């Protein structure tokens, strides 16, 4: 059941490892199918060693339809997101180090857009949620509470949750959030007072709007949309 999507999820998990967003068996990926079933990665298994039969298929209430493996320990949080946000069809959880490091800076409640890629992939500034333990439904509750129309939240002292209309959108958000976090932390380290350049709300919104024209099958970017905003 859902062989092609299972393959895509495993391939995405391998990409998370390649981009150093997960280590060994941490993190998880899940996808809601058009027919309502939820595909979840198994607990405690390396992505590069997973096969299709390792994936778990369940309903929205967590009843297993197919699969013999134990599902991710974060399944309660994952299912909460899918139940509360019918527009979300993919959830990725990582322990990516640089984005997580941003949550360790005292006083930060959001990671403001500092480079173009973050606005594009995450849909704007990324909220930093309160701490929640691994396996806790609080991870899902906080994601729903803070993510808004964006695609990512940073779980304080824990990791990252990204969401999307499909697996690619959630994957892009995770990868580019980490890229932005690397730039941000490098800049803070290089500045004597730790302050770095910020983008205005208007510049951030411009980037979000421009990204709607990204990729194949979309219209050409309107010239007025990319005029320089100081």
Secondary structure in CASP SS format (residue, H / E / C, confidence):
PFRMAT SS
TARGET T0000
AUTHOR 0000-0000-0000
METHOD secondary structure of the structure
MODEL  1
X C 1.00
X C 1.00
X H 1.00
X H 1.00
X H 1.00
X H 1.00
X H 1.00
X H 1.00
X H 1.00
X H 1.00
X H 1.00
X H 1.00
X H 1.00
X H 1.00
X H 1.00
X H 1.00
X H 1.00
X H 1.00
X C 1.00
X C 1.00
X C 1.00
X C 1.00
X C 1.00
X C 1.00
X C 1.00
X C 1.00
X C 1.00
X E 1.00
X E 1.00
X E 1.00
X E 1.00
X E 1.00
X C 1.00
X C 1.00
X C 1.00
X C 1.00
X C 1.00
X E 1.00
X E 1.00
X E 1.00
X C 1.00
X E 1.00
X C 1.00
X C 1.00
X C 1.00
X C 1.00
X H 1.00
X H 1.00
X H 1.00
X C 1.00
X C 1.00
X H 1.00
X H 1.00
X H 1.00
X C 1.00
X E 1.00
X E 1.00
X E 1.00
X C 1.00
X C 1.00
X C 1.00
X C 1.00
X C 1.00
X E 1.00
X E 1.00
X E 1.00
X C 1.00
X C 1.00
X C 1.00
X C 1.00
X E 1.00
X C 1.00
X C 1.00
X C 1.00
X H 1.00
X H 1.00
X H 1.00
X H 1.00
X H 1.00
X H 1.00
X H 1.00
X H 1.00
X H 1.00
X H 1.00
X C 1.00
X C 1.00
X C 1.00
X C 1.00
X C 1.00
X E 1.00
X E 1.00
X E 1.00
X E 1.00
X E 1.00
X C 1.00
X C 1.00
X H 1.00
X H 1.00
X H 1.00
X H 1.00
X H 1.00
X H 1.00
X C 1.00
X C 1.00
X C 1.00
X C 1.00
X C 1.00
X C 1.00
X C 1.00
X E 1.00
X E 1.00
X C 1.00
X C 1.00
X C 1.00
X C 1.00
X H 1.00
X H 1.00
X H 1.00
X H 1.00
X H 1.00
X H 1.00
X H 1.00
X C 1.00
X C 1.00
X C 1.00
X E 1.00
X E 1.00
X E 1.00
X E 1.00
X C 1.00
X C 1.00
X C 1.00
X C 1.00
X C 1.00
X C 1.00
X C 1.00
X C 1.00
X H 1.00
X H 1.00
X H 1.00
X H 1.00
X H 1.00
X H 1.00
X H 1.00
X H 1.00
X H 1.00
X H 1.00
X C 1.00
X C 1.00
X C 1.00
X C 1.00
X E 1.00
X E 1.00
X E 1.00
X E 1.00
X C 1.00
X C 1.00
X C 1.00
X E 1.00
X E 1.00
X E 1.00
X E 1.00
X E 1.00
X E 1.00
X C 1.00
X C 1.00
X H 1.00
X H 1.00
X H 1.00
X H 1.00
X H 1.00
X H 1.00
X H 1.00
X H 1.00
X H 1.00
X H 1.00
X H 1.00
X H 1.00
X H 1.00
X H 1.00
X H 1.00
X H 1.00
X H 1.00
X H 1.00
X H 1.00
X H 1.00
X H 1.00
X H 1.00
X H 1.00
X H 1.00
X C 1.00
X C 1.00
X C 1.00
X C 1.00
X C 1.00
X C 1.00
X C 1.00
X C 1.00
X C 1.00
X C 1.00
X H 1.00
X H 1.00
X H 1.00
X H 1.00
X H 1.00
X H 1.00
X H 1.00
X H 1.00
X H 1.00
X H 1.00
X H 1.00
X H 1.00
X H 1.00
X C 1.00
X C 1.00
X C 1.00
X C 1.00
X C 1.00
X C 1.00
X C 1.00
X C 1.00
X C 1.00
X H 1.00
X H 1.00
X H 1.00
X H 1.00
X C 1.00
X C 1.00
X C 1.00
X C 1.00
END
